[in-house]
Amino acid sequence: MTARGDAAPRTPSDWRLLVEDETEHWTLPDFPGARVETVYLFNAAEHTYCCELTPSYWLVPVETRGILPEYDAAENPSAALERKRDALQEAIYGEDIYDGHYRYVHEVNLERTVPVAWDHDPEVTRDEEAEAVEEYCRCNSLA
């Protein structure tokens, strides 16, 4: 029990990354067989209720990437294949992919997620921590 005016201790965050195949939402006729994946960041310790009984997780997109199967299979990709992969990335990044791309989901299989190593700081607000973790993930390679 805390005295009136004292804030209850905040539950430590459990930041995780989730990769979702979003190929079906993209039209890429110049790249047959290409896949598009988005990496999302979310706090598994925090639920959101959107006028529902079942809690949701709020997913923040941190990276969207195009994947060419023939590029991944090549041991030494040719210059032409390198250009094709670069063109795919340009096609994806030419869109404003993060604008309104936040998602809410009811269920996340935590076995499919990767934890983000982040030290819990009780002096920092949850919003400040979320902003810092998001920036960390966007600035560091997630491959």
Residue, then its C-alpha position, 0 to 999 in steps of 0.5 A: m500500500t502506498a501513501r496518497g500521492d506516492a506513485a506505485p512502482r512501475t512494472p519492469s518492461d519486457w521489450r521484444l521484437l516480432v517479425e511479420d511477413e507482410t508480402e500480401h500487403w505490397t504490390l511489387p510486380d518488378f520483383p516476383g518471389a520477393r517477400v516483405e517483412t516488418v520488424y515490430l517492437f512491443n512491450a510484452a509486459e504492457h497490455t492495451y485495451c481497445c474497447e474490448l475484453t481481450p488485451s492487445y499489444w501495441l506494435v511499433p514498426v522499426e524496420t521494413r525490409g525486402i527479401l529476394p530469395e535468389y539473393d539470399a541463396a547466392e553465395n557471391p551475388s552478382a552485380a546485377l543481383e545487387r542492383k535488383r536488391d537495392a531497387l527492391q529496398e528503394a521501392i519499399y523505402g520510397e513509401d512512407i512506411y511508418d506513417g500510421h503503420y502502428r498495429y494492435v494485436h490480441e495474441v503474440n506467440l512469445e516464442r516467435t519473438v526476440p527479447v531486446a536487452w534493455d536495463h529497466d530504469p525506474e526514474v524514466t517514464r514508460d513513454e521515455e523508455a519506449e522512445a529510447v528503445e525504439e530509437y535504439c532498435r531503428c539505429n542498430s542492425l536487426a538482421 
